[in-house]
Amino acid sequence: MSEHETAATTMLDALAIPYRLRIYDYDPSAGKLGIAAAAALGLSPDHVLKTLMVEVDGRAACVVLPADRELDFSKVARAFGGRKAKMMSRPTAEERTGYKIGGVSPFGQRSTVPTAFEHTAMDGPPVVINGGDRGVLMEIDPQDALLATNGVPADLVRE
């Protein structure tokens, strides 16, 4: 077992989806974890995607967006065919995903949930997404990320 093996890396390995691990020193006191991760790796925050767990009409869903952007909850609800979206509570998100906050990945969660990625991040070069543990990120082709999660591109962020 690799030092950085997680449910996310196990899932991608099983699907034969290529990725590259990007390890950094996780700072739990950082206010915006995705932006702190981008800075630690010397990357632009729009290249590093954060994973958030939400509830749409009471149903769990996962959204992935650039670290420097904020969700528009009405857009999130529409992306999943719902009327109202809100952030999932921290304990519920950790229980549903099997990951600790700061290490939530859209890959390898305990149970499969609908997943949407901010569309503006999905047509370009590889992106960096949490790899299932604090301080463990993975660089992956956006189309492979969609494939691995059965995700959809959607308009999710505030303008």
MIBA-71238 format. One line per field, with one value per residue: residue number from 1; residue in three letters; x, y, z of N, C-alpha, C in turn. Coordinates in steps of 0.1 Angstrom, whole numbers. Example, Ala and Ser with C-alpha at 12.3 -4.5 7.8 and 13.67 -1.06 7.14 Angstrom:
REM residues 2
seq 1, 2
type Ala, Ser
n_X 132, 128
n_Y -57, -22
n_Z 78, 71
ca_X 123, 137
ca_Y -45, -11
ca_Z 78, 71
c_X 132, 129
c_Y -33, 0
c_Z 78, 79
REM end
This chain:
REM residues 159
seq 1, 2, 3, 4, 5, 6, 7, 8, 9, 10, 11, 12, 13, 14, 15, 16, 17, 18, 19, 20, 21, 22, 23, 24, 25, 26, 27, 28, 29, 30, 31, 32, 33, 34, 35, 36, 37, 38, 39, 40, 41, 42, 43, 44, 45, 46, 47, 48, 49, 50, 51, 52, 53, 54, 55, 56, 57, 58, 59, 60, 61, 62, 63, 64, 65, 66, 67, 68, 69, 70, 71, 72, 73, 74, 75, 76, 77, 78, 79, 80, 81, 82, 83, 84, 85, 86, 87, 88, 89, 90, 91, 92, 93, 94, 95, 96, 97, 98, 99, 100, 101, 102, 103, 104, 105, 106, 107, 108, 109, 110, 111, 112, 113, 114, 115, 116, 117, 118, 119, 120, 121, 122, 123, 124, 125, 126, 127, 128, 129, 130, 131, 132, 133, 134, 135, 136, 137, 138, 139, 140, 141, 142, 143, 144, 145, 146, 147, 148, 149, 150, 151, 152, 153, 154, 155, 156, 157, 158, 159
type Met, Ser, Glu, His, Glu, Thr, Ala, Ala, Thr, Thr, Met, Leu, Asp, Ala, Leu, Ala, Ile, Pro, Tyr, Arg, Leu, Arg, Ile, Tyr, Asp, Tyr, Asp, Pro, Ser, Ala, Gly, Lys, Leu, Gly, Ile, Ala, Ala, Ala, Ala, Ala, Leu, Gly, Leu, Ser, Pro, Asp, His, Val, Leu, Lys, Thr, Leu, Met, Val, Glu, Val, Asp, Gly, Arg, Ala, Ala, Cys, Val, Val, Leu, Pro, Ala, Asp, Arg, Glu, Leu, Asp, Phe, Ser, Lys, Val, Ala, Arg, Ala, Phe, Gly, Gly, Arg, Lys, Ala, Lys, Met, Met, Ser, Arg, Pro, Thr, Ala, Glu, Glu, Arg, Thr, Gly, Tyr, Lys, Ile, Gly, Gly, Val, Ser, Pro, Phe, Gly, Gln, Arg, Ser, Thr, Val, Pro, Thr, Ala, Phe, Glu, His, Thr, Ala, Met, Asp, Gly, Pro, Pro, Val, Val, Ile, Asn, Gly, Gly, Asp, Arg, Gly, Val, Leu, Met, Glu, Ile, Asp, Pro, Gln, Asp, Ala, Leu, Leu, Ala, Thr, Asn, Gly, Val, Pro, Ala, Asp, Leu, Val, Arg, Glu
n_X 8, 6, 21, 4, -20, -54, -90, -98, -75, -74, -98, -95, -72, -83, -101, -83, -76, -55, -35, -17, -1, -1, 15, 13, 21, -4, -24, -43, -52, -57, -78, -92, -92, -87, -75, -52, -40, -34, -16, 4, 14, 22, 4, -22, -52, -75, -69, -69, -92, -120, -138, -171, -197, -232, -267, -295, -328, -329, -315, -283, -255, -226, -203, -179, -155, -136, -111, -110, -136, -171, -200, -232, -261, -287, -281, -268, -289, -305, -288, -290, -316, -333, -350, -341, -309, -283, -255, -240, -240, -210, -204, -222, -213, -187, -194, -209, -191, -168, -145, -124, -132, -114, -101, -118, -128, -140, -139, -141, -159, -179, -205, -222, -230, -249, -228, -215, -194, -179, -184, -166, -141, -136, -128, -102, -67, -51, -65, -63, -73, -88, -73, -83, -73, -61, -38, -31, -33, -45, -35, -54, -69, -96, -117, -114, -119, -147, -156, -148, -165, -190, -199, -213, -208, -215, -231, -222, -213, -211, -214
n_Y -12, 21, 51, 73, 62, 63, 61, 74, 73, 45, 40, 54, 40, 14, 20, 25, 51, 77, 98, 123, 125, 152, 165, 183, 205, 205, 230, 233, 257, 274, 297, 296, 267, 255, 276, 280, 255, 258, 279, 267, 248, 264, 270, 284, 295, 290, 267, 248, 227, 227, 205, 202, 193, 191, 196, 190, 198, 181, 159, 143, 156, 163, 189, 204, 229, 257, 268, 295, 304, 310, 292, 294, 290, 287, 281, 257, 241, 240, 227, 201, 195, 204, 224, 238, 244, 237, 239, 209, 197, 197, 173, 154, 155, 144, 118, 108, 108, 96, 109, 134, 168, 191, 171, 160, 142, 140, 115, 80, 81, 70, 64, 66, 97, 121, 142, 173, 194, 226, 241, 258, 250, 226, 222, 226, 224, 198, 195, 201, 182, 173, 145, 127, 129, 151, 174, 159, 160, 155, 156, 157, 148, 168, 156, 129, 131, 137, 114, 94, 100, 99, 124, 157, 186, 219, 251, 266, 286, 319, 349
n_Z 0, -9, 5, 0, -7, -13, -10, -33, -51, -53, -66, -91, -101, -104, -125, -144, -150, -157, -135, -117, -86, -64, -38, -8, 20, 42, 57, 84, 95, 75, 58, 33, 19, -6, -20, -5, -9, -37, -36, -21, -39, -59, -80, -101, -86, -102, -114, -96, -82, -60, -39, -30, -9, -12, -6, -25, -27, -4, -12, -15, -32, -52, -59, -80, -83, -94, -71, -65, -68, -61, -51, -67, -54, -66, -92, -88, -78, -101, -118, -109, -113, -94, -69, -46, -31, -8, 14, 26, 59, 78, 95, 82, 56, 59, 69, 47, 26, 35, 38, 54, 60, 39, 27, 10, -18, -52, -61, -54, -32, -3, -10, -41, -56, -74, -95, -103, -123, -125, -155, -169, -162, -174, -201, -206, -199, -179, -146, -110, -84, -52, -37, -18, 7, 33, 21, -1, -35, -68, -102, -131, -162, -173, -187, -180, -153, -154, -165, -146, -125, -135, -140, -147, -168, -157, -152, -124, -107, -90, -107
ca_X 0, 14, 19, -6, -31, -67, -101, -98, -65, -78, -109, -89, -64, -92, -107, -72, -76, -42, -34, -4, -3, 6, 15, 17, 19, -18, -25, -56, -57, -59, -92, -97, -82, -83, -66, -40, -34, -29, -4, 15, 19, 26, -5, -32, -64, -85, -64, -71, -107, -124, -149, -180, -209, -244, -280, -305, -341, -327, -307, -269, -248, -212, -200, -165, -154, -123, -109, -112, -149, -181, -212, -245, -270, -298, -275, -265, -302, -309, -279, -294, -330, -340, -355, -333, -296, -276, -243, -242, -233, -197, -205, -229, -204, -177, -200, -214, -180, -157, -133, -124, -132, -100, -96, -129, -125, -152, -136, -140, -167, -185, -217, -222, -239, -247, -217, -214, -182, -181, -181, -155, -128, -136, -124, -88, -56, -54, -69, -59, -85, -84, -70, -89, -67, -55, -24, -30, -41, -42, -37, -61, -75, -109, -127, -113, -127, -161, -158, -147, -176, -202, -202, -217, -204, -227, -229, -224, -206, -215, -207
ca_Y 0, 34, 61, 82, 55, 67, 55, 81, 67, 31, 40, 57, 29, 4, 24, 27, 65, 83, 110, 125, 130, 165, 165, 196, 206, 209, 239, 233, 270, 282, 301, 290, 255, 254, 287, 277, 244, 263, 287, 258, 241, 274, 270, 294, 290, 286, 254, 239, 226, 223, 196, 206, 184, 199, 189, 196, 192, 171, 148, 146, 158, 168, 199, 206, 242, 264, 272, 309, 308, 307, 286, 300, 278, 286, 274, 243, 234, 238, 217, 188, 194, 207, 238, 245, 238, 243, 232, 198, 199, 190, 159, 146, 154, 134, 105, 103, 106, 88, 118, 145, 181, 194, 160, 154, 140, 135, 101, 70, 84, 58, 61, 74, 107, 129, 151, 183, 202, 239, 238, 266, 243, 212, 221, 230, 215, 190, 202, 195, 180, 166, 131, 119, 131, 164, 175, 150, 164, 148, 163, 147, 154, 171, 146, 117, 134, 135, 99, 86, 103, 100, 138, 165, 200, 227, 264, 265, 297, 333, 358
ca_Z 0, -10, 16, -3, -13, -7, -18, -46, -59, -56, -76, -104, -105, -109, -138, -153, -153, -153, -127, -110, -73, -60, -23, -2, 35, 45, 68, 88, 99, 63, 57, 21, 18, -20, -24, 2, -16, -49, -33, -17, -51, -70, -91, -101, -80, -111, -119, -85, -80, -47, -39, -20, -8, -11, -6, -34, -23, 6, -17, -15, -45, -51, -69, -81, -89, -91, -57, -63, -72, -51, -56, -68, -51, -75, -104, -83, -78, -115, -124, -105, -116, -82, -66, -36, -28, 4, 18, 35, 71, 79, 99, 72, 44, 63, 70, 34, 17, 41, 38, 63, 53, 36, 20, 2, -33, -59, -65, -43, -20, 2, -19, -54, -56, -86, -94, -114, -124, -132, -170, -174, -158, -180, -215, -208, -195, -167, -134, -98, -75, -40, -39, -8, 20, 34, 15, -13, -46, -80, -115, -139, -174, -170, -193, -172, -141, -157, -168, -134, -115, -143, -137, -158, -167, -155, -147, -109, -99, -91, -117
c_X 9, 11, 7, -18, -44, -78, -102, -88, -68, -89, -103, -80, -72, -98, -96, -72, -63, -44, -20, -6, 5, 4, 20, 15, 5, -17, -39, -61, -60, -74, -98, -88, -78, -73, -52, -32, -27, -16, 7, 21, 24, 17, -16, -45, -75, -81, -67, -86, -110, -137, -158, -192, -221, -256, -289, -318, -339, -319, -292, -264, -234, -210, -185, -163, -140, -122, -112, -127, -159, -193, -224, -255, -282, -293, -273, -279, -307, -301, -283, -309, -338, -344, -346, -320, -290, -264, -247, -235, -219, -197, -212, -220, -193, -182, -203, -202, -169, -144, -135, -125, -117, -94, -107, -126, -139, -151, -135, -148, -174, -198, -217, -233, -238, -236, -217, -201, -185, -175, -169, -141, -126, -132, -110, -78, -60, -57, -64, -70, -80, -83, -75, -82, -62, -41, -21, -39, -37, -45, -43, -67, -90, -119, -126, -120, -142, -164, -158, -159, -190, -208, -207, -211, -216, -222, -232, -220, -213, -207, -200
c_Y 12, 43, 70, 75, 59, 60, 61, 75, 53, 31, 43, 47, 18, 7, 26, 42, 71, 96, 111, 131, 143, 167, 178, 196, 213, 218, 240, 247, 279, 285, 295, 279, 254, 264, 285, 265, 249, 271, 277, 250, 251, 273, 281, 288, 285, 272, 244, 239, 221, 214, 199, 196, 193, 190, 197, 189, 181, 159, 152, 147, 164, 178, 202, 219, 247, 269, 287, 314, 304, 301, 296, 289, 277, 278, 259, 235, 231, 227, 203, 186, 196, 221, 245, 237, 245, 234, 221, 201, 192, 176, 150, 144, 143, 120, 100, 100, 97, 96, 129, 158, 186, 183, 153, 154, 136, 120, 92, 73, 71, 54, 71, 84, 115, 140, 160, 191, 215, 238, 246, 259, 230, 211, 224, 219, 207, 200, 195, 194, 172, 151, 122, 120, 146, 165, 166, 155, 155, 156, 152, 155, 157, 161, 133, 119, 132, 121, 91, 88, 102, 114, 145, 179, 208, 241, 265, 277, 310, 340, 369
c_Z 0, 1, 13, -10, -5, -15, -32, -56, -63, -67, -90, -110, -111, -122, -148, -159, -148, -145, -122, -97, -71, -45, -18, 13, 38, 57, 73, 92, 87, 61, 45, 17, 3, -25, -17, -5, -29, -46, -29, -28, -62, -82, -90, -95, -89, -117, -109, -82, -66, -48, -27, -20, -5, -10, -16, -32, -14, 1, -18, -30, -42, -62, -68, -89, -86, -77, -54, -66, -61, -57, -57, -66, -60, -88, -100, -84, -92, -122, -121, -106, -103, -80, -56, -32, -16, 6, 27, 47, 71, 83, 88, 60, 47, 63, 56, 25, 22, 41, 49, 55, 51, 28, 12, -13, -39, -63, -53, -31, -16, -6, -30, -53, -70, -85, -106, -112, -130, -146, -175, -171, -166, -194, -217, -204, -183, -155, -122, -88, -63, -42, -28, 6, 21, 30, 3, -24, -58, -93, -124, -151, -170, -175, -185, -159, -143, -158, -155, -124, -122, -141, -150, -157, -165, -150, -132, -101, -100, -101, -111
REM end
